Amino acid sequence: MSHSQKDEQNDLQKYLEEKDKQAQKQQQEQESQPLSAYDACVLKESAKIHELMAQAQGETLDR
């Protein structure tokens, strides 16, 4: 591997590590904030939809 390839690889590694740190920080900030009423409603309705879909697939498989 040439010197320039090693430099590029090191730069890429540093970039990826920095992006990972930023993503972790952003995730921690989001987790510390309470859900808005809208977000809570969307999650609740999404769970209902998934449950109904699972029931429908189960009925289809039984036939």
N, C-alpha and C positions, 0 to 999 in steps of 0.2 A: 504494500500500500504506500503510495507516495505521501510526501509531507502535506501537500494540499488536501488530499483526501482525508487524512487524519484531522486536519484543521476543520474541514467541513463536517466530519463526523462529530467532533467535539462541539462545534457550534450547534449542530442539530440536537445533540444530547442536552446541552444547556437550554436551548429553546424549549424542548419538550418538558424538561424538568420545571421550567418557569411556568409554562402553560398548565401543567399539572398542579402546581402550587396555587395558581390563580383560580383554577376550577374548584379546588378543595376549599379555598377561602370563600368563594361565591356560594358554594353549597352550604357551608357553615352559617353564613349570613342568612340564607334563605330558611334554614332549619330553625334559626333563632327567632324568626318573625312569625307571629301567629297567622293562621290562614284568614284571608278575608272571607266575609260571608259568601261572596260569589264563588270563590275557590272551593269552599266547603260544600256548597250546593252542587257544583259541577262534579266533585269527587263522589258525592252521595248518589247523584243520578247516574254517573258512570258505573258505579258498583251495581246499581239496580239493573242497568242495561246488560252488563256482563252476566248477572245472575239469570235474567230472562233468556239470554242467548244460550247459556249452558243448559237450561231447562228445555228449550226448544230442540237443541241438538240431542239431548237425552231421549226425548220423545221420538225424534226421527230415527234414532238408532234402535229403539224398541220395536218399531214397526217392521 
